[in-house]
Amino acid sequence: MLTIYGHTNTRSLRTTWLAEELGLDYQFQQVNLAEGEHKGEAHRRIHPGGKIPAIADNGFTLTESGAIANYLADKYAPGKLTPPFATAERALYDRWCYFALCELEQPLWNIGKHKFVLPKEHRVKEIMPTAAWEYQQALALLSDGLGQQQYILGDQFSAADILLLQTLQWGAAFGQALNQQNLQDYLARGQARPAYQRALAKETAA
């Protein structure tokens, strides 16, 4: 049995969405962030950093949403949400996964850290305009890369789209402008997918 450790409206949606796209049988285990459950000894045995998401898959535990996405997609439905290994398509897929995690997400994470995550004495409010500017630069690159395609690799939806789309959703939740029409349409397409709706409902119910 696959167990996903997460919390509503966090990166864990990437993992539950992926599990729904793959049709996996899984349990969503809510980690109560408000009560500090993620910092407790029990959760740190699963994720030493005290973060989410994390998975336990028949005794194997794994953290980091990008690694989890590739592991689950490659193991349970090779070729469905990840291109074949050692191909140009896989290289492009990897490119956009790394872009999502290293370029698109990081400005938002900086905003989050300096708003409510870090201890107050380590928050630097002056970083906010720079982080917002960096996010807009990343959006421009993503918009150019997407062009008029349905998804980032073309017509085929992939796990890279899940990473990118959940990050765009995160940006909207943080009040960051999304001015590019192709990205607005891209986000709407992703949120209209039945698997996304099921994942969101499952996390909300938890």
C-alpha positions in Angstrom: 0.0 0.0 0.0 1.2 3.5 -0.9 0.9 6.1 1.8 1.2 9.8 1.0 2.1 12.1 3.8 0.9 15.6 3.2 -1.3 18.5 4.0 -4.0 20.4 2.0 -2.7 23.3 -0.1 0.9 22.3 -0.1 3.3 20.5 -2.4 1.8 17.2 -1.4 -0.9 17.9 -4.0 1.7 17.1 -6.6 1.9 13.6 -5.3 -1.8 12.9 -4.8 -2.5 14.3 -8.2 0.1 12.0 -9.8 -1.3 9.0 -7.9 -4.8 9.8 -9.2 -3.5 10.2 -12.8 -1.8 6.8 -12.4 -4.9 5.2 -10.9 -3.0 4.0 -7.8 -4.5 2.6 -4.6 -3.1 4.9 -1.9 -3.8 6.3 1.5 -3.5 10.1 2.1 -2.1 10.7 5.6 -2.7 14.2 6.8 0.2 15.8 8.6 -1.1 18.5 10.9 1.2 21.5 10.2 -0.7 23.9 12.5 0.0 21.6 15.5 3.6 21.0 14.5 3.2 17.3 13.7 5.7 17.6 10.9 8.4 18.5 13.5 7.7 15.6 15.7 9.9 12.5 16.1 7.4 10.2 14.3 7.3 12.3 11.1 11.0 12.9 11.1 11.5 9.2 10.9 9.7 9.5 7.5 11.1 12.9 6.5 14.3 13.9 8.4 13.8 17.5 7.4 10.3 17.6 8.9 8.6 18.5 5.6 6.0 17.2 3.2 5.3 15.4 0.9 6.8 12.1 1.7 5.7 8.6 0.7 6.0 5.1 2.1 5.6 2.5 -0.7 5.6 -1.1 0.7 8.4 -0.2 3.2 10.3 2.1 1.0 10.2 5.8 2.0 11.0 8.7 -0.2 11.0 12.5 0.1 11.2 15.4 -2.4 8.3 15.9 -4.7 10.2 15.7 -7.9 11.9 12.4 -7.0 8.6 11.0 -5.8 6.9 12.0 -9.1 9.6 10.2 -11.2 9.7 7.2 -9.0 6.0 6.6 -9.0 5.5 7.3 -12.7 8.4 5.2 -13.8 7.5 2.3 -11.5 3.8 2.0 -11.9 3.1 3.3 -15.5 6.4 3.6 -17.5 5.9 5.7 -20.5 2.5 7.2 -19.4 3.6 10.3 -17.5 7.4 10.1 -18.1 9.1 9.6 -21.5 11.5 6.7 -22.0 14.9 6.8 -20.6 17.9 8.1 -22.6 15.8 9.9 -25.2 15.6 13.5 -26.3 12.0 13.5 -24.9 13.2 12.4 -21.5 15.9 15.1 -21.5 13.3 17.8 -22.2 11.1 16.3 -19.6 13.9 16.5 -17.0 14.7 20.0 -18.1 11.2 21.2 -17.2 11.1 19.2 -14.0 14.3 20.9 -12.8 13.0 24.2 -14.0 9.9 23.8 -12.0 11.8 23.0 -8.8 14.8 25.3 -9.2 13.5 28.4 -11.1 9.8 28.6 -10.9 9.3 27.4 -7.3 12.2 29.0 -5.6 11.0 32.7 -5.6 7.7 31.5 -4.2 9.4 29.5 -1.5 11.4 32.6 -0.6 8.2 34.5 -0.2 6.7 31.8 1.9 9.8 31.4 4.1 10.1 35.1 4.8 6.4 35.5 5.4 5.5 32.7 7.8 7.9 29.7 7.7 11.2 31.0 9.1 11.5 32.1 12.7 10.7 35.8 12.9 14.2 36.9 13.6 15.4 35.3 10.4 12.7 36.8 8.1 13.8 39.6 5.7 10.9 41.5 4.4 13.1 43.4 1.9 13.5 40.2 -0.1 9.8 40.2 -1.2 10.1 42.6 -4.3 13.1 40.7 -5.5 11.4 37.3 -5.1 8.3 38.6 -7.0 10.5 39.9 -9.8 12.3 36.6 -10.1 9.0 34.8 -10.3 7.9 37.0 -13.2 11.2 36.2 -15.0 10.5 32.5 -14.6 7.0 32.9 -15.8 8.2 34.6 -19.0 10.6 31.7 -19.7 7.8 29.1 -19.0 5.4 31.0 -21.3 8.0 31.0 -24.1 8.6 27.3 -23.6 5.0 26.4 -23.6 4.0 28.5 -26.6 0.7 27.3 -28.0 1.2 23.7 -26.9 -1.4 22.0 -24.7 1.2 20.8 -22.3 4.9 21.4 -21.7 6.0 18.5 -23.9 3.3 19.0 -26.5 0.0 17.1 -26.6 1.0 14.6 -24.0 0.4 15.4 -20.3 3.3 14.4 -18.1 4.5 14.5 -14.5 6.4 17.7 -15.4 3.1 19.4 -16.0 2.0 18.4 -12.5 5.1 20.1 -11.0 4.7 23.2 -13.1 0.9 23.5 -12.7 0.9 23.1 -9.0 3.6 25.8 -8.7 1.5 28.2 -10.9 -1.4 27.5 -8.5 0.9 28.3 -5.6 1.8 31.6 -7.3 -1.8 32.5 -7.6 -2.4 31.7 -4.0 0.4 34.1 -3.1 -1.2 36.8 -5.1 1.4 36.8 -7.9 0.2 38.1 -11.3 -0.1 35.6 -14.1 -0.4 37.9 -17.1 0.4 35.4 -19.9 -2.7 34.1 -21.6 -1.1 30.8 -22.6 -0.2 30.2 -18.9 -3.7 31.1 -17.8 -5.1 28.6 -20.2 -2.5 26.0 -19.3 -3.5 26.3 -15.6 -7.2 26.1 -16.4 -6.6 22.9 -18.4 -4.7 21.3 -15.6 -7.2 22.2 -13.0 -10.0 20.8 -15.2 -8.4 17.3 -15.3 -10.5 14.8 -13.4 -7.5 13.4 -11.6 -6.7 16.9 -10.2 -10.2 17.3 -9.0 -10.1 13.9 -7.2 -6.8 14.7 -5.6 -8.0 18.1 -4.4 -11.1 16.6 -2.9 -9.2 13.8 -1.2 -6.8 16.2 0.4 -9.6 18.6 1.4 -11.6 15.8 3.0 -8.6 14.8 5.0 
